[in-house]
Amino acid sequence: MSRRGKVIIDRELCKGCLLCIRACPAKVLAAGTEPNMGGSYPSQVVYPEKCIACGNCREVCPDVCILVFSLEA
């Protein structure tokens, strides 16, 4: 059984450093195309079905704006 997860990014807290994108082995995230209220381009979830709930994105986030949930497959 494969692990599945769900990533939630708080767009307003994200400063767009993109560390989470580099840390994701499943390539779930990408750079956003719309700025947040602070003018940053936050990361966004583009392939939610690929998330394996590894938590790498959450661990590297300096702004603590990412939540990762493990889902039952």
C-alpha positions as a printed NumPy array, in Angstrom:
array([[  0.   ,   0.   ,   0.   ],
       [  1.464,   3.369,  -0.964],
       [  1.432,   6.372,   1.333],
       [ -0.66 ,   9.344,   0.338],
       [ -0.686,  12.81 ,   1.751],
       [ -2.084,  16.28 ,   1.511],
       [ -0.063,  19.493,   1.582],
       [ -1.516,  22.832,   2.638],
       [  0.499,  26.034,   2.182],
       [ -0.495,  29.29 ,   3.876],
       [ -0.1  ,  31.635,   0.914],
       [  0.113,  34.776,   3.038],
       [  2.92 ,  33.469,   5.267],
       [  4.983,  32.053,   2.394],
       [  7.797,  34.344,   1.203],
       [  8.465,  32.286,  -1.942],
       [ 11.92 ,  30.946,  -1.064],
       [ 11.042,  27.734,  -2.991],
       [ 13.039,  25.476,  -0.635],
       [ 10.002,  23.196,  -0.357],
       [  9.954,  22.625,  -4.119],
       [ 13.557,  21.409,  -4.096],
       [ 12.9  ,  19.194,  -1.047],
       [  9.894,  17.358,  -2.53 ],
       [ 10.899,  13.971,  -3.99 ],
       [  7.481,  13.524,  -5.642],
       [  7.512,  16.936,  -7.388],
       [  4.151,  17.924,  -5.884],
       [  4.944,  21.647,  -5.614],
       [  5.8  ,  24.459,  -8.017],
       [  6.404,  28.196,  -7.897],
       [  3.2  ,  30.193,  -7.803],
       [  2.217,  32.604, -10.528],
       [  0.053,  34.925,  -8.427],
       [  1.576,  37.165,  -5.718],
       [  0.314,  37.129,  -2.145],
       [ -0.525,  40.272,  -0.157],
       [  3.18 ,  40.795,   0.614],
       [  4.176,  40.648,  -3.053],
       [  5.842,  37.232,  -2.808],
       [  5.083,  34.375,  -5.153],
       [  4.305,  31.489,  -2.803],
       [  4.775,  27.846,  -3.655],
       [  1.654,  26.004,  -4.696],
       [  0.456,  22.423,  -4.846],
       [  0.245,  21.391,  -8.503],
       [  0.131,  17.583,  -8.291],
       [ -1.711,  16.75 ,  -5.045],
       [ -2.248,  13.146,  -6.103],
       [  1.531,  12.542,  -6.061],
       [  2.035,  13.518,  -2.391],
       [  3.581,  10.715,  -0.311],
       [  3.353,  12.594,   3.024],
       [  7.127,  12.535,   3.545],
       [  7.054,  15.942,   5.257],
       [ 10.248,  17.188,   3.597],
       [  8.537,  20.396,   2.467],
       [  7.339,  21.155,   5.994],
       [ 10.761,  20.446,   7.495],
       [ 12.682,  22.856,   5.245],
       [ 10.149,  25.709,   5.389],
       [ 11.746,  28.615,   7.283],
       [  8.371,  30.353,   7.614],
       [  6.509,  27.364,   9.1  ],
       [  3.669,  27.845,   6.628],
       [  3.268,  24.251,   5.386],
       [  1.118,  21.491,   6.846],
       [  1.336,  17.887,   5.683],
       [ -1.354,  15.335,   6.448],
       [ -1.12 ,  11.592,   5.921],
       [ -4.202,  10.147,   4.223],
       [ -5.43 ,   6.578,   4.234],
       [ -4.858,   4.996,   0.848]])
